[in-house]
Amino acid sequence: VSAYLFSFVILMYVAFHLGKSGMARVLGRLVLGVSLGVSIAAFFLWPAIVERPFVHLEYNTLLPEFNFRNTFLFFPDPGLMSANHFQARTLQLLRWIALLQAAIVLNSLAIILKVYDPKTKVRRKVLFSVGTMCGCLFMMSSLSGWIWDLVPGLPQIQFSTRWMSILTFASSPVIGLGIGAYTQAASKQTKWLKLGHFSLCVAACLFSVVIVLGGCFLGQDEEKLAAANVYNAPEYNPNTMPNWTQRVIEKHDPPLTVMDGKARVRIDQVQAQLRRFFVEAETSVRLKMRLFDYPGWTIRVNEVSLKPTVDAATGGMIIDLAPGTYDLRIEFTDTWWRRIAYRVSLLTILFVLAYWVRYGLHPKEIPNPKSAKGNLENKRTD
């Protein structure tokens, strides 16, 4: 989701620089940069895209609190806010954060305009950052509702407040330039601006500490659910789960249950991606695992692969065994698309590192075109 949102910032950045360089050169750099970024992130992106049909992502927009129209940071739906206190508290907190960032940025702009030379490239970069911030603030306002309906994919990101991450990213260079001006000589008026800037930055740090120590101001109910590890995100529930809309799942069943027959079960290991059991079956038995069928789960009985069936009532994986002694191993392994994605990411990283070692560690000196020697070197290079 963050990559999708940030792609709009990349396109605006390219458009912002088209006037300075040739379009072919800028677009070429854009395609190369995006291709390398997507290839490096293939280990995550490819499984996330391929495995979408196996879960219920449509749940993202089913509930009112997941609809972007009801969760705007500015001017949200009053009816939903009164009915959902947790979301109202969260939006209020994010609103204060956005306003505090805006105050620091405005103070930074005042310092930048007084301290930095107008002829430098600083002001141009600041202009883009501030423009990006304003765009994020607009997208988090109900005034931008028509854009959300117009652009494909935007309504599926659930919360308009996701633009807060990009707003913070865009404000960072502006705030950093304001901090960088602390050591430069300035007038008495600028000193007061620096003092105000420093005070706002300290207030932002203290506010962050309060948020972290306060557990993001979660209520007692949310804290209990988090501590019990039973709160569930239905949009990621697999298709084999019958009651997939369930948001709280208590752990009632043991990791392995004997549904039919008679057997003794010993639990040897239970981890997130690996579970091992020793089964002594006196009769033919049917075993149910507390796991949903999902691509990647493999079952090996005495080192022999076995394909499970699915329990219609619970969605748990089921296997049938004849009388005997069995070493049961259930492990989450990489699917073929995951293995390919890992290799693509690794090869891309190696390519980037090799390029950096070849050209980054030993950059070629660029001669001064104004000098005679520089002109001669340029001719030789040509």
PyMOL commands that set and color helices and strands:
alter all, ss='L'
color gray80, all
select helices_A, chain A and resi 2-17+23-40+42-50+52-54+57-61+64-66+68-70+78-83+85-115+122-139+142-150+154-157+160-183+188-213+215-217+220-228+234-236+336-360+372-381
alter helices_A, ss='H'
color red, helices_A
select strands_A, chain A and resi 256-260+263-270+274-281+285-292+297-301+304-306+309-310+316-321+324-332
alter strands_A, ss='S'
color yellow, strands_A
deselect
rebuild
show_as cartoon
